[in-house]
Amino acid sequence: NVPAAQQTWFFRWERYARSTQGRPIETLQIGNGPFRTLVLGSLHGSEAMAVEVVEQLATHLGKSPDHWHEINVLLVRTPNPDGFANRNSLNARGVDLNRNFPNSAALQTTREGTSAFSEVESRTVRELLATYRPHRIVHVKSTRNATGWALCSRRADATAKFLIGFRNLRVGRLEEHLVSGSVESYAIGTLGLETITLAVPNRSNKETVWRDYRNA
């Protein structure tokens, strides 16, 4: 038998839904452990580094079959494939998807959508949350800062203590930075989930970003 560490793992992103312009919203589930984690690529299509990190994470987890009984991760490559294709933070209808979740304030601009979940992409995320029922959600983003940062909800205190050990991450309390209408506010306020926003630097060298942040 070939040792697990030397096995070649082949996988394929599965189309879960289609975007406004018909592009696939792709997912991949790895592991069958009891604790479920949803890893969401950035809702802003302009954050290409977030997609790169999710892809690298999928490959990394997939090459560790000895640990599949411990993990249960559902990855969403990019919930905004139209924005990603057009290098635009908004979706094809000009809506900021991370303001299109239930909003405690009145909608101020068309960038937030006509109503909560008015966009097929945000409805897809809602459906994934309802069917997969994660214990934790990680929203992967990118930042112009030289170092990354992680904002953790109160339910994620244990994770925050773990992440503080990484010198290249600034760790803060997510509730102090919540934006009305964001997936984070929905996950915390409505679903009561352990919620983490993890942002990695938007560098030109993709390999160094994964090397520096893969352990986190």
C-alpha positions as CSV (number, residue, x, y, z in Angstrom):
1,N,0.0,0.0,0.0
2,V,1.1,3.5,-0.8
3,P,1.5,5.7,2.4
4,A,-1.2,8.3,2.6
5,A,1.3,11.1,2.5
6,Q,2.5,9.9,-0.9
7,Q,-0.9,9.4,-2.4
8,T,-2.0,11.7,-5.2
9,W,-5.4,13.2,-4.5
10,F,-7.6,14.2,-7.4
11,F,-10.7,16.3,-6.8
12,R,-13.2,18.4,-8.6
13,W,-15.1,21.4,-7.5
14,E,-18.8,20.6,-7.8
15,R,-21.3,23.1,-9.1
16,Y,-23.8,23.8,-6.3
17,A,-25.7,26.7,-8.0
18,R,-25.4,29.3,-10.7
19,S,-24.7,33.0,-10.4
20,T,-26.7,35.9,-11.9
21,Q,-24.8,35.5,-15.2
22,G,-24.9,31.7,-15.1
23,R,-21.4,31.0,-13.7
24,P,-21.0,28.0,-11.3
25,I,-20.9,28.6,-7.6
26,E,-18.6,25.7,-6.7
27,T,-18.3,23.8,-3.5
28,L,-16.1,21.0,-2.1
29,Q,-16.6,18.9,1.1
30,I,-13.7,17.2,2.7
31,G,-13.9,14.9,5.8
32,N,-16.6,13.4,7.8
33,G,-15.8,14.5,11.3
34,P,-18.5,15.7,13.8
35,F,-17.6,19.4,13.8
36,R,-18.6,21.2,10.6
37,T,-16.8,24.2,9.3
38,L,-18.0,26.3,6.3
39,V,-15.1,28.1,4.6
40,L,-16.4,30.9,2.4
41,G,-14.3,32.6,-0.2
42,S,-14.8,36.4,-0.2
43,L,-18.2,37.7,-1.1
44,H,-16.3,40.5,-2.9
45,G,-15.2,39.3,-6.3
46,S,-12.2,41.7,-6.4
47,E,-10.4,39.8,-3.7
48,A,-8.7,37.2,-5.9
49,M,-6.2,36.2,-3.1
50,A,-9.0,34.9,-1.0
51,V,-10.0,32.5,-3.8
52,E,-6.3,31.4,-4.1
53,V,-6.2,30.7,-0.4
54,V,-9.4,28.6,-0.5
55,E,-8.1,26.6,-3.4
56,Q,-4.8,26.0,-1.6
57,L,-6.6,25.0,1.5
58,A,-8.7,22.5,-0.5
59,T,-5.6,20.9,-1.9
60,H,-3.9,20.9,1.5
61,L,-6.8,19.2,3.3
62,G,-7.3,16.8,0.5
63,K,-3.8,15.5,0.8
64,S,-4.3,14.6,4.4
65,P,-6.6,11.6,4.3
66,D,-5.4,10.4,7.7
67,H,-7.2,13.3,9.2
68,W,-10.5,13.1,7.3
69,H,-12.2,11.5,10.2
70,E,-11.3,14.5,12.4
71,I,-12.4,17.3,10.0
72,N,-15.6,18.2,8.2
73,V,-15.1,21.2,5.9
74,L,-17.3,22.6,3.2
75,L,-15.4,25.0,1.0
76,V,-17.1,27.6,-1.3
77,R,-14.5,28.6,-3.9
78,T,-16.1,32.0,-4.6
79,P,-19.8,32.9,-3.9
80,N,-19.4,35.8,-6.3
81,P,-18.0,34.2,-9.6
82,D,-19.4,37.1,-11.7
83,G,-17.5,39.6,-9.7
84,F,-14.4,37.4,-9.6
85,A,-14.5,37.1,-13.4
86,N,-14.9,40.8,-13.9
87,R,-12.5,41.8,-11.1
88,N,-15.4,43.7,-9.4
89,S,-16.3,43.6,-5.7
90,L,-20.0,43.7,-6.6
91,N,-22.1,41.1,-8.3
92,A,-23.4,41.4,-11.9
93,R,-26.4,43.4,-10.7
94,G,-24.2,45.9,-8.9
95,V,-25.0,44.7,-5.4
96,D,-22.5,44.3,-2.5
97,L,-23.3,40.8,-1.5
98,N,-21.8,41.3,2.0
99,R,-24.6,43.9,2.6
100,N,-27.4,41.8,1.2
101,F,-28.1,39.7,4.3
102,P,-30.8,40.8,6.8
103,N,-30.1,44.4,7.7
104,S,-31.0,46.0,11.0
105,A,-31.0,49.4,9.3
106,A,-33.1,50.5,6.4
107,L,-31.4,49.9,3.0
108,Q,-29.7,53.1,1.9
109,T,-28.5,52.4,-1.6
110,T,-29.0,50.1,-4.5
111,R,-25.6,48.6,-3.7
112,E,-27.2,46.8,-0.8
113,G,-29.9,45.3,-3.0
114,T,-33.7,45.9,-3.0
115,S,-34.2,43.6,0.0
116,A,-32.3,41.0,2.1
117,F,-31.4,38.0,0.0
118,S,-32.5,39.8,-3.2
119,E,-29.5,38.2,-5.0
120,V,-29.1,34.6,-6.1
121,E,-25.6,34.5,-4.6
122,S,-26.6,35.5,-1.1
123,R,-29.6,33.1,-1.3
124,T,-27.1,30.4,-2.2
125,V,-25.1,31.1,0.9
126,R,-28.2,31.1,3.0
127,E,-29.2,27.7,1.6
128,L,-25.7,26.3,2.3
129,L,-25.9,27.5,5.8
130,A,-29.3,25.9,6.2
131,T,-28.5,22.5,4.7
132,Y,-24.9,22.0,5.8
133,R,-25.6,23.4,9.3
134,P,-22.0,24.4,10.2
135,H,-20.8,25.0,13.7
136,R,-18.2,27.5,12.4
137,I,-18.1,29.8,9.5
138,V,-14.8,31.3,8.2
139,H,-15.1,34.1,5.7
140,V,-11.8,34.4,3.9
141,K,-10.9,37.9,2.6
142,S,-7.8,39.8,1.4
143,T,-6.3,43.0,2.7
144,R,-4.0,45.7,1.4
145,N,-2.2,45.6,4.8
146,A,1.2,44.1,4.9
147,T,0.1,41.6,7.5
148,G,-3.1,39.6,7.8
149,W,-5.8,39.9,10.4
150,A,-8.5,37.8,12.0
151,L,-11.7,38.9,13.7
152,C,-13.3,36.3,15.9
153,S,-16.8,36.3,17.5
154,R,-17.2,35.6,21.2
155,R,-18.2,32.0,20.4
156,A,-14.8,31.7,18.7
157,D,-12.7,32.6,21.8
158,A,-10.8,29.4,21.7
159,T,-9.9,29.9,18.1
160,A,-8.9,33.5,18.8
161,K,-6.5,32.3,21.5
162,F,-5.0,29.9,19.0
163,L,-4.6,32.6,16.3
164,I,-2.9,35.0,18.6
165,G,0.1,32.7,18.5
166,F,0.8,33.7,14.9
167,R,2.9,36.8,14.8
168,N,1.8,37.7,11.3
169,L,-1.9,37.9,12.3
170,R,-3.7,40.7,14.1
171,V,-6.5,39.2,16.1
172,G,-9.6,41.2,17.2
173,R,-13.2,40.9,18.4
174,L,-15.6,40.6,15.4
175,E,-18.6,42.0,17.3
176,E,-16.7,45.3,17.5
177,H,-16.5,45.5,13.7
178,L,-19.8,44.1,12.5
179,V,-21.4,45.7,9.5
180,S,-25.2,45.5,9.2
181,G,-26.3,43.3,6.3
182,S,-23.0,41.3,6.3
183,V,-22.8,37.5,6.3
184,E,-21.0,37.8,9.6
185,S,-23.8,39.7,11.3
186,Y,-26.3,37.1,9.9
187,A,-24.1,34.2,11.2
188,I,-23.8,35.7,14.6
189,G,-27.1,37.5,15.2
190,T,-29.5,35.1,13.5
191,L,-27.7,31.7,13.5
192,G,-25.5,32.0,16.6
193,L,-22.5,30.5,14.9
194,E,-18.8,30.7,15.8
195,T,-17.7,33.2,13.1
196,I,-14.3,34.2,11.9
197,T,-13.3,36.7,9.3
198,L,-9.7,35.9,8.1
199,A,-7.9,38.3,5.8
200,V,-4.6,37.6,4.1
201,P,-2.3,40.2,2.4
202,N,-3.0,40.8,-1.3
203,R,0.6,40.2,-2.5
204,S,1.7,39.5,-6.0
205,N,3.4,36.3,-5.0
206,K,0.7,33.8,-4.2
207,E,3.0,31.1,-3.0
208,T,4.4,33.3,-0.2
209,V,0.9,34.2,1.1
210,W,0.0,30.5,1.4
211,R,3.3,29.7,2.9
212,D,2.9,32.4,5.6
213,Y,-0.7,31.7,6.5
214,R,-1.4,28.1,5.8
215,N,-0.8,27.1,9.5
216,A,-3.4,29.7,10.7
